[in-house]
């Protein structure tokens, strides 16, 4: 056999269209490469989400690994990715495999790899596995196969978070919370964790629907209109939205006010530091909001900045004392847990923050924005006919009349102005897509003007 260029790992696993390159043949090839990477007599735990045929794909991966004399623990039901990550660590596995395409449209599925710590596999691991693709024919001889063990991975997950969250303090509070599971594997775990408290939790879109209701299970504002409307009309204290595999979060405050994930990270840092009294640094990505700089300065904690991709944050969480880390797409990780993101955990900590401060989320949000600034953040992905890379020497020295005082090239190109507004270009590594980010501390209109300027620069090919 020869290598397979149809399987390539991105920032968070391999994802492809079901029936096209995501098929049984390629999944067998990838599973064999994982087996070759590990070697015999190792241990792997496998989970899957609610997507079309995810359970069948997971069973196929388990079969190939088992045929390679690898002990497999296979989830007996759809689970959030964080549950799989936690099981990888607590069951002392050599690797974890999660069958999910996260927030991608329904026609996609994917393959995430977790390390023994529960964190995402670093580039050197995924590259090593890619280099083994097609080296050996997928093992089919089951006569010497290790028996596959099926387990409920959710029990320990719920138990761990119940011990992590301050249920004693929460128990008698009567906040009202609405959770949008977006038809993903987040399901109703938040209610299980809060069992025995007086928090009233209601759910929407928490049934299995492999088409995700015709939308994509991504917790961005345009996909959450019903959540916003219900939080406003039914007077909920907080709305929580989870993505397809429940490792990402967005939130809605009373009145239907959308809380961008960037602001959620700041709220988590404030809660864990001020309310719980925890220490540790704060991590944002290069496209993260400048509000994090203000919060870190105020709390007198170290601020770390990483390239885009939660695996860089999780790597830091394994080596440094980190109180919270997050990405603009909604992945949040916290101290004392696995070095991975968990949307349900982040949502529960927002509930806990309301309890500690005895205020609904809108009051908490307004207070934090009054103290640290609102910071208007926008992003657009430009789909181009060919890949375009910005050239530093052709970039403007000012943006909308504000002088550019610093250029960050750690992941893309980010132009930072004296008033802390900024414009960033970051090209996709695999597609002709240019991601443009902008932020203004003044107004949403100003942020959109910056975004428009960035689009013009790319489309006119001036950069």
N, C-alpha and C positions, 0 to 999 in steps of 0.2 A: 504493500500500500504506500501511497504518497501523502504528503501533508495536505491539509484542508484549509484553503483560504476563505471558505464560507463562514468559519468560526473565528471571530475576533472579539476579544474582551475590551470593553470600553471603560468608562470611569467607575461603573458599578456592575460588572458582570457582562455576559453575552446575551444579547437580545436580538430576536429576528421574527419574521412573520411565520406563523404556524402554517405548515403545509408547503411552504416555500423552502427556505434554508433551515427553518426550525422544524425538523422532521425526525422520524425514528432513526434513520441512517446516521445523520449527523450527531444525534444525541448519543448513539452508541459509540461513535468515534471519540466524542468528547469524554464520555465516561471511561473509556479505555485509557485515554491519555491521563485522566486523573488517577486511575489505578496504577499506571506505569510510573507516574510521579511519586505516588505514595509507597508502592511496593506491597508485598504480601503481609498478611497478619496485622494490618492496621485497622483503625475503626473510623467509620463515617456515619453521621446522622443526616437524614434527608427530610426536608419539609417541602410543602407545596402550598400554593394559594388557591383562590377560587376560580381561576381562569379555566377556559375550555381545555379539557384533557390534562390539566396539571397533575392530577392523581395518577393518570396512566403514564405520563412522562416520568414522574418520580419513581414509579414501580420499575420502569425500564432501566433507569440509572441504578437502582438498587440491585437489579438482576445482574447487570454487567459487573458491578463492583463485587457482588457476592461470588460470581464465577471466577473472580481473580483472588479468591481467598481473603477478601476484606470483610470484616464484620460490619454489618449494616443495621442501624436502628432507623426504621421508617415511620414517620408520623402516620397515625391512623385517621387523621382528619386535616382539613385545611387549617393553617396556622399563620399568624403574623411572622414576618421575617425575624423580629427581635426574639420571638419564642424559640426559633431555630438557633439563633445565635447564642442565647442563654443555655440551651441544651448542649450545644457544642462545647461550651466551657465546663458546665457542671457535670456532664457525663464523661468528661476527660477524653473527648474525641480528637482524632488527628486532623480531621477536617469536617466542616459542615457544608451541605449543598442545599440551596433553596431554589426550587422551581418557581420562578416568578418573573414577570416583566414590569413589576412595580406599578408605575403610573402610566405606562404606555397604553395605546389603544387596544381594544379587545382582540384584534387579530394577531397580536404579539404574544410571545412567551419568552422566558429567559432562564438563566442559570447563574446564580450567585454562589461564590465560594467564601466560606468563613474559616478563619484560622482558629487554633485551639483556644485562644483568648476570647473568641466570639466576635472579634473585629474582622473587617473586610480583608480579603487577600490582597497583599501589596502587588505592585506591578511585576516584581521579580518572580513571584509565584505564578501569576497568570501567564507571563511570558514563557516560563519553563513548561507549563502545561501546553501552551500553544505549540511549542517546539516539538512536543511529543505526539501531536495529532497525526494519526495515520501511521505511526511507527509500527504498531502491532494490530493485527486483526482483532476486533472485539471478541473477548472470550465468550464461547457459547456452551462449553462443556459444563453441565450443571452437576455432574456426578461427584465432583469434589468441592462443590460450592458450599460456602458457609450459609447457614440458615439465616433468613432475614427476620429480624425481630420488629414487631409492630408495637408502638407505644403511643400513649396520649402525652404529647409534649406540653399541653396547655396547663396541666395541673401545677407543675413546678413553676411555670411562668406566672400564673395568678398568685401563687403562694409567695413568690419572691417579691412581687410588686406590693402585695398587701403588707409585707414586712417593711418595705421601703417607705411607703406613704404613711403619714402620721394619722392613722385611722382613729386613734384615741381622741385627737383634737378635732377631727372632722365629724365624728360620730353624730353629734347632736345638732349640727348646722343644717339649715333647710334651703340651701341654694338649689336652683332649678337649672339643669344642664341638658342641652340637646346635642346628640352625637350623630354625625353623618358618616356612616361607614363606607359610603360610595360603592356599595356591593362588593367590598373587598374582604380580606381575611381578618380585619380588625373586629368584625362582627359585634358582639355585645360584651367583650371582655371588661370594659370599664365598669359595667354594672356588676359583674362578678367580683371585681376587686373592691367595689364600694358596698358590697352586700353587708347589711347590718347597720349602715349609716342612714341618716335622714335626708341625704342628698337625693333629690328626685331626678333620675336620669331617664330620658326618652331617646329613642333611636329612630333614624330614618335611613332608608337604603341599606338595611343590614340583613337582607336576604341574599341568597346566591343567585346571581344573574351574570352569566359569563359574557354577555354583551355590554354589561355595565350601563344598561338603560340607554344605549346609543351615545353615551358620552365617554370620556376617558377618565379613569379614576385618579385624577390629579387635583389636589386641593389648592387650586388657584381661583381667584375671585370670580371669574366668568363661569366657573362650573358650580358655584355655590349660591346661586340666586335663591333657590328654595330655602336653604338653610338660613340665609340672611333674612328672608321674609318671615319665616317662622319664629326666629329669635326675636324679631321686632314685634310681630303681631301677638305672639303668645307669651311675651314678657319673660323670656329666659334670661338668666344671669350670665350665661356663657354658652356659646356654640363651639363645638369641636369638629373638625373635619380630618379624616384620615385618608391616606392614599390606598392604592390597591393591595399592598402588602403591609400596611399599617406601620411603616417606619418613618412616615413623614406626617406633618401636621400643619394645618392653618386653623385660625380661630375667628369667631365673630362675637363682638361685644353687644350689650343691650342697645336696641335701636337699629340693629342690623349693620353695625359698623365692622367692616372687615379689618382684621388684625393681621398684617403681613407677617410671615414667619420670621423676618429679620427682627421685628419688634418683640416677637415671642421669645427669642433668644435673650434679649435684654431683660425681659420680665423674669425669665428663669434665673438669670444671674443675680438680679436684685433680690429675688425671693430666697435663693439658697444662701446668699451672703448675709443679707439683713435679717431675714426671718428665722432661718435655721442656724445662722452663725457659722457657716462653713467658709473655709479659705480655699484658695486656688485661683489659677489663671483663667482667662476667658479666651476662646478661640473663635475667630471668624475667617472666612475665605477672602481672597483678594477682591471679590466683588461684593463684599459685605458692607453694610451701612456704617457711616461714620458715627452714628449714635453709639456703637459699641466702644469707640474710642473715648467718648464722653463718659460712658458708664464705668469703663475700666479706670479712667482717671479719678472719678469720684469715689469709687470703692477702693482705690489705691491697690489694684491688683494688676498683674501683668497681662498684657494683650498680645496674643499670638495671631499671626496671619499666615494662612496656607494657600496653596493653589486650590482651584475648584475641584471638588470631589471629597466625599466624607471620609474616604480611606486615609486621606492626609490628616484629617482631624483625629480619627481613631488611632492612628499611629502615635500622634502627640499624647493622646490620653493614656497610652500605655507607658510612656516614658517620663511624662511631666505631671505635676499636680494641677489638674484642670477641674474647675468647678462646673463649667458648661462649655459646650462647643456646638456650633451650628452652621448651616449653609443656607443660602438664600432660597433654596427650593423647599425648605421645611424640615430637613433632617436635624434632629437635636439629640445630643448626647449629654449625660450628666454624671457627676462624680458618684462613685460608689456602686456603679452598675457595670454592665459590659461596655467595652469601648466601642459602642455602636449607637445608632439612632433608634429612637422608639417614640412614635407618635402618641400612643396611648399613655406612656409614662409622662411625656411632656404635657399632655392634656390634664392628667391627674395632678401634676404639680401646679398647673394654673388654678385648678379647683382648690388645692391646698393653700395657694397664695390668697385666694379670696377669703378662705376661712381664717387664716392668720391675721389678715388685715380687716376682716369683717366688712368688706366692700365688694360690690359686683365688679365685673371686669372692666366696664366702661369707666368707672371712677378711678380704678387703678391705672388704666391706660392714660386717661387724661392727666393724672398727676405725674406720671413718668414723662409724658411729652412736654408738660409745662416745665419740668426740671431739666430735661436733656435735649429738648427740641423734637420737632415732628419728623423731619427728614423724609422727603418725598422721593420714592424709589420706583423706577420704571425699567422695563426690559423689553426688547423685541428681538426675535430671531429672523434674520434676513435670509431667505432662500435664494441663492444665486445660481447662475448658469455655470460658473467656474469658481474655484477657490481663490479668494483674494486675501492677501496678507498685508495689513497696514505697515507702512514704512515710517519709522520714527522721524526720519529727517523731513518728511513731507507733512507732518502733523502741525496744526496751528499752535502759535505761542499763547493764544488766549481763546477763551470760550465765552461767547456772549458778553464780551467786554471785561471778563475777569482773567487776570494773568494766570497762566499755568505755572505753578511753582515746583511741581514734582511729577516725574513720570515713573510709574511702577511697571516693570516688564517681567515680573515673576511668573505670570500666567496670562498671556495676552499683553495688551498695552492699555494702561490706565492713566489718564490725564487728570491731575488733581489741582484745583484752583485754590487761591488764598482764602476764599470764603467757605471752603470745604465742600463746594460742589465738585462733581467729577463726571467724566465720560470715559467709558471703557469699551474696547474692542477685543473680542475673544473668538477666534475661529474654531469650528469643529475640526477634530482630528481625522474624521472619517467621511464627512459630507461637505458639500459646498454651502455651508451655513455660517454666517457671521452673526454672533451674538453681540448685541449692543446693550450696554447698561448705562444708566445715568441716575444721578441723585442730586437733589438740591435741598438745602436747609430752608429755603425761602417759600417755595410753593410748588404744587403739582404742575402748574402751567410752565414754570421755569424748568422743571425736570423734563417735561415733554418737549420743550424747546431744545434742550440739550440732546435728547434722543433724536429729534428731527435733524439736528446738525450732524450727528453721527451717521445717520442714514444717508444724508446728502453726500458726506465725505466718501462713504463706501460706494454708493451707486454711481457717483461721478468719477470713481476710481482715482480720486486725488491722492489717496493715501496708499 
